[in-house]
Amino acid sequence: MAYSTIEEMVSLRPVSLDSCLPFTFSTHSKMTFGNFTLGCGKALTVLSIERHEGEEDQIRCHVQGQQEASAEVCIPLSSRGEFYECESEEVFTLREIMSSPSLRSRKFHFINTTKYEHPLVLSPIYQVHAVMNLRKNVFKFPSSLEVDVVDVTEECKDVNFVMPLSLTEVISQPDESFPAVVEIMEGPDTSSPFNCSWLTELTKNEQMVFHKKGTSAMILLSSLKSRKAQQYFLVSQHYGGRFRKRPRVFNSVYELYVASIEASGLKVSVTKNCEEAEEEGLPVLSVGDQLEVVRCERMELPCGSSNEPKQSVEALFCYRLQEPDDEDDDDDDDDDDNVVKQEDEREEILLPLYMQGHFVEILTDNKKYRLKDLGKNSLPLDVKVVSRDTELESDPLAGFACLRIEGAMLEPIIQASFLHTPNHCFEIPTQWLSMSVFFTKDPLPWPSGQPPKCHVDKVTEVKDTFFYEFRKQGSSDEAPPPRPPKRNVLSSKPPKKPKHKKKSSKADKLQHLSDSVPTNKLHNLTINSKKRPPAPPPPVSMTFHTCIIHMRAQFPHYCGSAVVSRCQTSVSSYFVKQTTVW
């Protein structure tokens, strides 16, 4: 696109001139600056902008002449002519182009010219939201829609239009706007992260009372995974119940390391024998062993051979605590000596961070805590409700054997209630619920100046999507747990036997047969012998009794009284059938 002045071209740069230098432009008109004359079609590279007090700003440009000659010239910003900015190597995303007014007036093309070679002019399309005076729904139409719009503001001063507000916009209203009666224009989506009773009543055209706005400190709790359906609760820190800490469970040494960083002096007990190989540098842990986590340091793993280089990995330095002997309990005079002896007998062990294990925390604290006090501890934390909140009609947290405190948050909320129960309030976290309302001029459902005493719900059940989004927001770029180092299998372990057995040869079968058959019977065996001799053919003519006698003589183990009793039909066919089966 053509620019008529240097100042116009500089002002329409996407960013400030100093941060995007140098850039190149060309002039299609002959220009003279003092003793220097610039011909048509010359390309100039802007190097810097020269600002001097009391003088006009200028740009210092580099000009490439003939025979590799070059020169520098200063051009005032007010210089007029026909200027064109040359194509640059700057790359912009579609979002950057749409967010910059100067970039939206420029021409672009794709970096990959195989997609589209011609220049592109990008212009945004907006979506306009409007409200009609005869109905309360929101009308949406794109800015590219070709319609005739007439300004009738002066003619419609007496017409009342509602002002739809989102919950985040309601939070920005002044405190004098509360309490007020509002009406729902668009209810929350079906995929709302809440799973509570008041959510189903947030429907279109439903009226509510917004008592006040504010910020509430909340705690996210979750139930055990062993239950049929894991549940999640968003609990206010004003919850009146009491909690008692429960020991945490760890399934790896890395989890012990993370927990020890947040709170020093961690002590655990082993709940499952360690099945790792001792020759790989991993200590043997037995059920009941008590460990005290001290610090993290590095350790060298043993090598499978002398030629292998030693591998250094991060490990957790722990003390294996010795259990006190029962025989020394009666000696009161030697208590101090026993303590010193036990400290000397503490075994130092190193547990690699990649090592798997099963541990449970050793707790000596039996104190009852409030929820707001537990939120200050290192999380997550396992707790149990030992006394319910007496202000709640039914406390949903009291029936769980164990709850886990996942995290604490500070949420902007709106304290609301329905018109039929103005004293029963609940808190709506505005960042987690999407709906639109508008303020009405209806009176409040209580006498003027006599607001009711509100009872606020302190426990709100949420779905698993709330928990996942909460974890996603609080996720950091922490490194994953370490993996075991690669070992040389040939030097450290014997080769494994093949899973599939090869078919044995005839010689192997004879060798196995010779080991299992007594020596005095080997002379009766031949290579061509079978397990059983074939049955003799039946005689041409024989009586029933002769057939039975013959069968008993040939098959003494199979021809009993039961066989004889079944031979009542056809003797010849039965004999043929039985000999075939046998």
C-alpha positions as CSV (number, residue, x, y, z in Angstrom):
1,M,0.0,0.0,0.0
2,A,1.2,3.5,-0.8
3,Y,2.0,6.1,1.8
4,S,2.1,9.9,1.1
5,T,4.5,10.9,3.9
6,I,7.3,9.3,5.8
7,E,5.5,10.0,9.1
8,E,2.4,8.1,7.9
9,M,4.5,5.1,7.0
10,V,6.3,5.1,10.4
11,S,3.1,5.6,12.4
12,L,1.5,2.5,10.9
13,R,4.3,0.2,11.8
14,P,3.0,-2.8,14.0
15,V,5.2,-1.8,16.9
16,S,7.4,1.1,17.8
17,L,10.0,2.1,15.3
18,D,13.0,1.5,17.7
19,S,12.0,-2.1,18.4
20,C,11.5,-3.3,14.8
21,L,14.5,-1.7,13.0
22,P,15.7,-2.0,10.4
23,F,13.0,-2.1,7.8
24,T,13.2,-1.2,4.1
25,F,11.0,1.0,1.9
26,S,11.2,2.3,-1.6
27,T,10.2,5.7,-3.2
28,H,8.5,6.1,-6.5
29,S,9.2,9.8,-6.8
30,K,12.4,11.8,-7.2
31,M,13.4,13.5,-3.9
32,T,16.1,16.0,-3.0
33,F,17.5,16.5,0.5
34,G,20.0,19.3,0.5
35,N,22.9,18.3,-1.8
36,F,21.6,14.7,-2.0
37,T,19.2,13.7,-4.8
38,L,17.3,10.3,-4.4
39,G,16.1,8.8,-7.7
40,C,12.9,6.8,-8.4
41,G,12.7,3.2,-7.3
42,K,15.6,3.4,-4.8
43,A,15.4,1.2,-1.7
44,L,16.2,2.7,1.6
45,T,16.8,0.8,4.9
46,V,15.8,2.7,8.0
47,L,18.6,2.4,10.6
48,S,17.4,4.7,13.4
49,I,15.3,7.7,14.2
50,E,17.0,11.0,15.0
51,R,15.4,13.3,17.5
52,H,16.9,16.7,18.4
53,E,15.3,19.3,20.6
54,G,13.9,22.2,18.6
55,E,14.3,20.4,15.3
56,E,12.1,18.1,13.3
57,D,12.5,14.4,13.8
58,Q,14.3,12.5,11.0
59,I,15.1,9.0,10.0
60,R,18.6,7.9,9.2
61,C,18.6,5.6,6.2
62,H,21.1,3.5,4.3
63,V,21.2,3.7,0.5
64,Q,22.9,1.1,-1.7
65,G,24.4,2.7,-4.8
66,Q,26.1,1.4,-7.9
67,Q,29.4,-0.5,-7.9
68,E,28.8,-1.5,-4.2
69,A,28.9,2.2,-3.2
70,S,26.7,3.1,-0.2
71,A,25.7,6.2,1.6
72,E,23.6,7.4,4.6
73,V,20.9,10.1,4.3
74,C,18.6,11.7,6.9
75,I,15.0,12.2,5.7
76,P,12.5,14.4,7.6
77,L,9.3,12.7,8.7
78,S,7.3,15.4,6.9
79,S,8.7,14.5,3.5
80,R,6.0,13.9,0.9
81,G,6.0,11.5,-1.9
82,E,4.9,8.0,-2.9
83,F,6.4,5.4,-0.6
84,Y,6.0,1.7,-0.4
85,E,7.2,-0.5,2.3
86,C,9.2,-3.5,1.1
87,E,8.3,-7.1,2.0
88,S,9.9,-8.1,5.3
89,E,10.7,-11.3,7.0
90,E,8.6,-10.5,10.1
91,V,6.0,-13.2,10.9
92,F,2.7,-12.6,12.7
93,T,0.0,-14.8,14.0
94,L,-3.6,-14.3,13.2
95,R,-4.3,-13.2,16.8
96,E,-1.6,-10.5,16.6
97,I,-2.9,-9.2,13.3
98,M,-6.5,-8.9,14.6
99,S,-5.4,-7.3,17.9
100,S,-3.4,-4.5,16.2
101,P,-5.2,-1.7,14.3
102,S,-2.1,-0.9,12.3
103,L,-1.6,-4.5,11.2
104,R,-5.3,-4.9,10.1
105,S,-4.6,-2.2,7.4
106,R,-1.7,-4.2,5.9
107,K,-1.4,-6.9,3.3
108,F,-0.1,-10.4,4.2
109,H,0.6,-13.7,2.5
110,F,1.2,-17.2,3.9
111,I,4.8,-18.3,4.6
112,N,4.1,-21.5,2.8
113,T,3.5,-20.2,-0.7
114,T,2.0,-23.5,-1.8
115,K,-1.2,-22.7,0.1
116,Y,-1.9,-19.3,-1.4
117,E,0.4,-17.0,-3.3
118,H,-1.7,-13.9,-3.6
119,P,-1.7,-11.2,-1.0
120,L,-4.4,-11.3,1.7
121,V,-6.3,-8.5,3.4
122,L,-7.5,-9.7,6.9
123,S,-10.4,-8.0,8.6
124,P,-12.1,-9.2,11.8
125,I,-15.8,-10.2,12.0
126,Y,-17.4,-9.3,15.3
127,Q,-20.5,-10.7,16.9
128,V,-23.0,-8.1,18.1
129,H,-25.2,-8.9,21.1
130,A,-28.4,-6.9,21.3
131,V,-31.6,-7.0,23.4
132,M,-35.1,-6.3,22.2
133,N,-37.5,-4.2,24.2
134,L,-40.4,-6.6,23.6
135,R,-38.6,-9.7,24.7
136,K,-35.8,-10.5,27.1
137,N,-33.7,-12.9,25.1
138,V,-30.4,-11.8,23.6
139,F,-30.1,-11.5,19.8
140,K,-26.8,-12.2,18.3
141,F,-25.7,-11.4,14.7
142,P,-22.3,-11.0,13.0
143,S,-20.9,-7.6,11.9
144,S,-20.7,-8.8,8.3
145,L,-24.5,-9.1,8.1
146,E,-25.8,-6.6,5.6
147,V,-28.7,-4.8,7.3
148,D,-29.8,-1.2,7.5
149,V,-29.4,0.2,11.0
150,V,-31.1,3.5,12.1
151,D,-30.3,5.4,15.3
152,V,-33.6,5.8,17.2
153,T,-32.2,6.8,20.6
154,E,-33.9,10.1,20.7
155,E,-37.3,8.7,19.7
156,C,-37.2,5.8,22.2
157,K,-36.2,7.4,25.4
158,D,-39.2,6.1,27.2
159,V,-38.6,2.5,26.1
160,N,-37.1,0.3,28.8
161,F,-34.3,-2.1,27.8
162,V,-32.9,-4.7,30.1
163,M,-29.1,-4.8,30.6
164,P,-27.9,-8.5,30.6
165,L,-24.9,-9.0,32.8
166,S,-22.7,-12.0,33.4
167,L,-21.7,-13.0,36.9
168,T,-18.3,-11.4,36.5
169,E,-20.0,-8.2,35.4
170,V,-22.3,-8.4,38.4
171,I,-19.2,-8.5,40.7
172,S,-18.0,-5.2,39.2
173,Q,-21.2,-3.4,40.2
174,P,-21.0,-1.0,43.1
175,D,-21.9,-2.2,46.6
176,E,-24.9,0.1,46.7
177,S,-26.6,-2.2,44.0
178,F,-27.1,-4.9,46.6
179,P,-29.3,-6.5,47.8
180,A,-31.5,-6.6,44.7
181,V,-33.9,-8.9,42.8
182,V,-32.5,-10.2,39.6
183,E,-34.0,-12.4,36.8
184,I,-32.1,-15.1,35.0
185,M,-31.9,-14.5,31.2
186,E,-29.7,-17.5,30.3
187,G,-29.2,-20.3,32.8
188,P,-26.0,-22.2,33.3
189,D,-24.9,-24.9,30.9
190,T,-25.7,-28.6,31.5
191,S,-21.9,-29.2,31.8
192,S,-21.7,-27.1,35.0
193,P,-19.1,-28.3,37.4
194,F,-21.5,-28.1,40.4
195,N,-23.6,-31.0,41.7
196,C,-25.9,-29.3,44.3
197,S,-29.6,-28.8,44.8
198,W,-29.8,-25.1,44.0
199,L,-28.2,-25.6,40.5
200,T,-31.4,-27.2,39.1
201,E,-33.4,-24.2,40.1
202,L,-31.3,-21.8,38.1
203,T,-33.6,-21.7,35.1
204,K,-34.6,-19.1,32.6
205,N,-37.0,-16.4,33.9
206,E,-36.4,-17.5,37.5
207,Q,-36.0,-14.6,40.0
208,M,-33.4,-14.5,42.7
209,V,-32.1,-12.3,45.4
210,F,-28.5,-11.2,45.2
211,H,-27.7,-10.2,48.8
212,K,-24.1,-9.1,48.5
213,K,-20.8,-9.8,46.7
214,G,-17.4,-10.6,48.2
215,T,-14.5,-13.0,48.4
216,S,-14.7,-16.3,50.2
217,A,-11.9,-18.6,51.3
218,M,-12.7,-22.2,50.3
219,I,-11.2,-25.6,50.8
220,L,-11.5,-28.4,48.2
221,L,-12.0,-31.9,49.7
222,S,-12.2,-35.3,48.1
223,S,-13.4,-38.7,49.4
224,L,-11.5,-42.0,49.1
225,K,-11.1,-43.6,45.7
226,S,-12.1,-46.9,47.2
227,R,-15.7,-45.8,47.4
228,K,-18.0,-46.6,44.5
229,A,-18.1,-43.0,43.3
230,Q,-15.5,-40.5,44.4
231,Q,-17.0,-37.3,45.6
232,Y,-15.7,-33.7,45.8
233,F,-16.8,-30.9,48.0
234,L,-16.1,-27.2,48.1
235,V,-16.2,-26.2,51.7
236,S,-16.1,-22.7,53.3
237,Q,-13.4,-22.1,55.8
238,H,-16.2,-21.0,58.2
239,Y,-17.3,-24.7,58.5
240,G,-17.9,-25.4,62.1
241,G,-16.9,-29.1,62.3
242,R,-13.7,-30.4,63.8
243,F,-11.1,-32.6,62.0
244,R,-8.4,-34.9,63.1
245,K,-5.4,-35.7,61.0
246,R,-5.0,-39.1,59.5
247,P,-1.7,-40.7,58.4
248,R,-0.8,-40.3,54.7
249,V,0.0,-43.2,52.4
250,F,3.0,-43.1,50.1
251,N,3.6,-45.5,47.2
252,S,7.2,-44.5,46.3
253,V,10.3,-42.9,47.7
254,Y,9.7,-39.9,45.5
255,E,6.4,-39.2,47.3
256,L,8.3,-39.3,50.6
257,Y,10.8,-36.8,49.2
258,V,8.1,-34.4,48.1
259,A,6.3,-34.7,51.5
260,S,9.6,-34.2,53.4
261,I,10.3,-30.9,51.5
262,E,7.0,-29.4,52.7
263,A,7.4,-30.6,56.3
264,S,10.7,-31.8,57.9
265,G,11.0,-34.6,60.4
266,L,8.7,-37.0,58.5
267,K,8.5,-40.5,59.9
268,V,6.9,-43.4,58.1
269,S,6.4,-47.2,58.6
270,V,6.9,-49.8,55.9
271,T,3.6,-51.6,55.1
272,K,4.9,-54.0,52.4
273,N,8.1,-55.9,52.0
274,C,10.4,-54.5,49.4
275,E,11.0,-57.1,46.6
276,E,13.8,-55.2,44.9
277,A,17.2,-56.8,44.3
278,E,19.8,-56.0,46.9
279,E,22.6,-56.3,44.4
280,E,21.2,-53.3,42.5
281,G,21.9,-51.0,45.4
282,L,18.4,-51.0,46.9
283,P,18.1,-51.8,50.6
284,V,15.8,-54.5,51.9
285,L,12.7,-53.2,53.7
286,S,10.4,-55.3,55.8
287,V,6.9,-54.7,57.1
288,G,7.0,-52.7,60.3
289,D,10.3,-51.0,59.6
290,Q,10.2,-47.3,60.8
291,L,12.1,-44.7,58.8
292,E,12.9,-41.1,59.5
293,V,13.5,-39.0,56.5
294,V,16.5,-36.7,56.8
295,R,17.6,-35.2,53.5
296,C,18.2,-35.8,49.8
297,E,21.7,-36.6,48.5
298,R,23.4,-38.6,45.7
299,M,24.5,-42.2,45.8
300,E,26.5,-44.5,43.5
301,L,24.9,-47.7,42.4
302,P,27.0,-50.9,42.4
303,C,28.3,-52.0,39.0
304,G,27.6,-55.3,37.4
305,S,31.2,-55.6,36.2
306,S,34.5,-53.8,36.7
307,N,34.3,-52.3,33.2
308,E,30.9,-50.6,33.8
309,P,31.0,-47.0,34.9
310,K,29.4,-46.2,38.2
311,Q,26.0,-44.5,38.0
312,S,25.1,-41.7,40.4
313,V,21.4,-41.2,41.3
314,E,19.5,-39.0,43.7
315,A,18.5,-40.8,46.9
316,L,16.8,-40.1,50.2
317,F,18.9,-40.4,53.3
318,C,16.9,-42.0,56.1
319,Y,17.4,-43.5,59.5
320,R,16.0,-46.9,60.2
321,L,14.7,-46.6,63.7
322,Q,15.3,-49.5,66.1
323,E,12.4,-50.7,68.2
324,P,13.0,-50.6,72.0
325,D,13.6,-53.9,73.7
326,D,11.0,-55.1,76.2
327,E,13.6,-56.3,78.6
328,D,14.9,-52.8,79.2
329,D,11.5,-51.4,80.1
330,D,11.8,-52.4,83.8
331,D,15.2,-50.7,84.3
332,D,14.3,-47.1,85.2
333,D,17.8,-46.2,86.1
334,D,19.1,-46.9,82.7
335,D,16.6,-44.9,80.7
336,D,19.1,-42.3,79.6
337,D,21.6,-44.9,78.6
338,N,19.0,-46.7,76.5
339,V,18.1,-43.5,74.6
340,V,21.8,-42.9,73.8
341,K,22.2,-46.6,72.8
342,Q,19.1,-46.4,70.5
343,E,20.5,-43.3,68.8
344,D,23.8,-45.0,68.2
345,E,22.0,-48.1,66.8
346,R,20.1,-46.1,64.2
347,E,20.9,-47.5,60.8
348,E,21.6,-45.1,57.9
349,I,20.1,-46.2,54.6
350,L,19.8,-44.6,51.2
351,L,16.7,-45.0,49.2
352,P,16.9,-44.0,45.5
353,L,14.1,-41.7,44.5
354,Y,12.9,-44.0,41.7
355,M,12.5,-46.9,44.2
356,Q,8.9,-48.2,44.7
357,G,7.6,-48.9,48.1
358,H,4.6,-48.8,50.4
359,F,4.8,-46.5,53.5
360,V,2.3,-45.0,55.9
361,E,3.0,-41.8,58.0
362,I,3.5,-42.1,61.7
363,L,1.4,-39.5,63.5
364,T,1.5,-38.7,67.2
365,D,-0.8,-35.7,66.9
366,N,-4.3,-36.4,68.3
367,K,-5.5,-32.8,68.3
368,K,-8.8,-31.6,66.8
369,Y,-8.5,-28.9,64.2
370,R,-10.7,-26.4,62.5
371,L,-10.8,-26.4,58.7
372,K,-9.3,-22.9,58.5
373,D,-6.3,-24.1,60.5
374,L,-5.7,-27.2,58.4
375,G,-5.7,-25.1,55.2
376,K,-2.4,-23.5,56.3
377,N,-0.6,-26.9,56.4
378,S,1.2,-28.6,53.5
379,L,-1.4,-30.1,51.2
380,P,-2.7,-32.7,50.3
381,L,-3.6,-33.8,53.8
382,D,-5.9,-36.7,55.0
383,V,-8.4,-35.9,57.7
384,K,-11.5,-37.2,59.3
385,V,-14.5,-35.4,60.7
386,V,-14.7,-36.1,64.4
387,S,-17.5,-33.6,65.2
388,R,-20.1,-32.3,62.7
389,D,-21.2,-28.8,62.1
390,T,-24.2,-28.3,64.3
391,E,-25.5,-25.3,62.3
392,L,-26.1,-27.6,59.3
393,E,-29.3,-29.7,59.1
394,S,-27.4,-32.5,57.5
395,D,-23.6,-32.5,57.3
396,P,-22.5,-34.4,54.2
397,L,-18.9,-34.6,55.5
398,A,-19.7,-36.5,58.7
399,G,-20.3,-39.9,57.0
400,F,-16.9,-40.3,55.5
401,A,-14.1,-42.4,57.1
402,C,-11.4,-40.3,55.5
403,L,-11.3,-37.1,53.4
404,R,-8.4,-35.5,51.6
405,I,-7.8,-31.8,51.6
406,E,-6.7,-31.1,48.0
407,G,-6.1,-27.4,48.1
408,A,-7.2,-24.0,49.3
409,M,-8.5,-21.1,47.1
410,L,-9.8,-17.6,47.4
411,E,-12.9,-17.2,45.2
412,P,-15.0,-14.1,44.3
413,I,-18.6,-15.1,45.2
414,I,-22.2,-13.8,45.1
415,Q,-24.3,-14.6,48.1
416,A,-27.7,-15.4,46.6
417,S,-31.1,-17.0,47.6
418,F,-34.5,-17.7,45.9
419,L,-37.5,-15.6,46.5
420,H,-39.5,-18.3,48.3
421,T,-36.6,-18.9,50.8
422,P,-34.8,-15.6,51.2
423,N,-33.1,-16.6,54.4
424,H,-31.5,-19.8,52.9
425,C,-28.5,-18.5,51.1
426,F,-25.7,-20.1,49.1
427,E,-22.5,-18.8,47.6
428,I,-22.0,-18.8,43.8
429,P,-18.4,-18.8,42.6
430,T,-18.6,-16.4,39.7
431,Q,-15.5,-17.8,37.9
432,W,-16.9,-21.3,37.7
433,L,-20.5,-20.6,36.6
434,S,-21.6,-19.0,33.3
435,M,-25.0,-17.4,33.3
436,S,-26.6,-14.0,32.5
437,V,-29.0,-12.0,34.6
438,F,-30.5,-8.5,34.8
439,F,-31.5,-6.3,37.7
440,T,-35.2,-5.8,38.1
441,K,-37.1,-3.1,39.9
442,D,-39.2,-5.6,41.9
443,P,-39.2,-5.1,45.7
444,L,-37.2,-7.3,48.1
445,P,-39.2,-10.2,49.7
446,W,-38.9,-8.7,53.2
447,P,-40.1,-5.6,55.0
448,S,-38.1,-2.5,54.3
449,G,-35.1,-2.2,56.6
450,Q,-35.6,-5.6,58.1
451,P,-33.4,-8.1,56.3
452,P,-33.7,-11.7,57.4
453,K,-31.0,-13.6,59.2
454,C,-29.3,-15.7,56.5
455,H,-28.1,-19.2,56.9
456,V,-25.4,-19.8,54.3
457,D,-24.6,-23.3,52.9
458,K,-21.0,-24.1,53.8
459,V,-20.6,-27.3,51.8
460,T,-21.2,-27.5,48.1
461,E,-20.7,-30.7,46.2
462,V,-18.8,-30.3,42.9
463,K,-18.1,-32.7,40.0
464,D,-14.8,-34.3,39.1
465,T,-14.4,-31.7,36.2
466,F,-14.1,-29.0,38.9
467,F,-11.3,-30.9,40.5
468,Y,-9.5,-31.5,37.2
469,E,-9.7,-27.9,36.2
470,F,-8.5,-26.8,39.7
471,R,-5.5,-29.1,39.4
472,K,-4.8,-27.9,35.9
473,Q,-4.8,-24.2,37.0
474,G,-2.4,-25.0,39.9
475,S,-0.1,-27.2,37.8
476,S,3.5,-26.1,37.5
477,D,6.4,-27.2,35.3
478,E,7.8,-29.6,37.9
479,A,9.9,-32.5,36.7
480,P,8.2,-35.9,36.7
481,P,9.4,-38.6,39.1
482,P,12.8,-40.1,38.2
483,R,13.1,-43.3,36.3
484,P,15.4,-46.2,37.2
485,P,18.8,-45.9,35.4
486,K,19.5,-48.2,32.5
487,R,21.6,-51.2,33.5
488,N,23.7,-53.5,31.5
489,V,21.6,-56.6,31.6
490,L,24.3,-59.0,30.2
491,S,26.8,-58.1,32.9
492,S,24.5,-57.8,35.9
493,K,22.0,-60.6,35.3
494,P,22.2,-64.0,33.9
495,P,20.5,-64.6,30.5
496,K,16.8,-65.5,30.8
497,K,15.6,-68.8,29.7
498,P,13.3,-68.9,26.7
499,K,9.6,-69.0,27.5
500,H,8.7,-71.6,24.8
501,K,10.2,-75.1,25.2
502,K,11.6,-76.7,22.2
503,K,10.2,-80.0,21.0
504,S,12.2,-82.9,22.3
505,S,13.8,-85.4,19.9
506,K,13.3,-89.1,19.9
507,A,16.6,-89.6,21.7
508,D,15.5,-87.2,24.4
509,K,12.3,-89.2,24.8
510,L,14.2,-92.4,25.1
511,Q,16.5,-90.9,27.6
512,H,13.6,-89.7,29.7
513,L,11.9,-93.1,29.3
514,S,15.1,-94.9,30.4
515,D,15.2,-92.7,33.5
516,S,11.6,-93.5,34.5
517,V,11.3,-97.2,33.4
518,P,13.0,-100.0,35.5
519,T,16.1,-101.6,34.0
520,N,14.7,-105.1,34.0
521,K,11.9,-104.0,31.6
522,L,14.0,-102.1,29.0
523,H,14.6,-105.3,26.9
524,N,10.9,-105.4,26.1
525,L,10.9,-101.9,24.6
526,T,11.6,-101.0,21.0
527,I,11.7,-97.7,19.2
528,N,8.6,-98.7,17.1
529,S,6.6,-99.8,20.1
530,K,3.4,-98.0,20.9
531,K,1.7,-97.2,24.1
532,R,-0.9,-99.9,23.7
533,P,-1.1,-102.8,21.2
534,P,-3.9,-102.6,18.7
535,A,-7.1,-104.4,19.5
536,P,-7.5,-107.8,17.8
537,P,-10.2,-108.1,15.1
538,P,-13.4,-109.7,16.3
539,P,-14.0,-113.3,15.4
540,V,-16.4,-114.1,12.6
541,S,-18.9,-116.1,14.7
542,M,-19.0,-116.3,18.5
543,T,-21.6,-116.5,21.1
544,F,-22.4,-114.0,23.8
545,H,-20.5,-115.8,26.6
546,T,-17.6,-116.5,24.3
547,C,-17.3,-112.9,23.5
548,I,-17.4,-111.9,27.1
549,I,-14.7,-114.4,28.0
550,H,-12.6,-113.2,25.1
551,M,-13.0,-109.6,26.1
552,R,-12.0,-110.3,29.7
553,A,-8.9,-112.1,28.5
554,Q,-7.8,-109.2,26.3
555,F,-8.9,-106.3,28.6
556,P,-8.9,-107.5,32.2
557,H,-9.0,-104.0,33.6
558,Y,-11.9,-102.7,31.6
559,C,-14.3,-105.6,31.3
560,G,-16.1,-105.6,34.6
561,S,-19.6,-106.5,35.6
562,A,-20.9,-103.1,34.4
563,V,-19.6,-103.8,30.9
564,V,-21.2,-107.2,30.9
565,S,-24.5,-105.8,32.0
566,R,-24.5,-103.3,29.1
567,C,-23.8,-106.0,26.5
568,Q,-27.4,-107.0,26.0
569,T,-28.1,-105.8,22.5
570,S,-25.8,-106.6,19.6
571,V,-22.7,-108.5,20.6
572,S,-20.7,-108.0,17.4
573,S,-21.5,-104.3,17.1
574,Y,-20.8,-103.7,20.8
575,F,-17.5,-105.5,20.6
576,V,-16.3,-103.5,17.6
577,K,-17.4,-100.3,19.3
578,Q,-15.7,-101.0,22.6
579,T,-12.5,-102.2,21.1
580,T,-12.3,-99.0,19.1
581,V,-12.7,-96.8,22.1
582,W,-10.3,-98.8,24.2
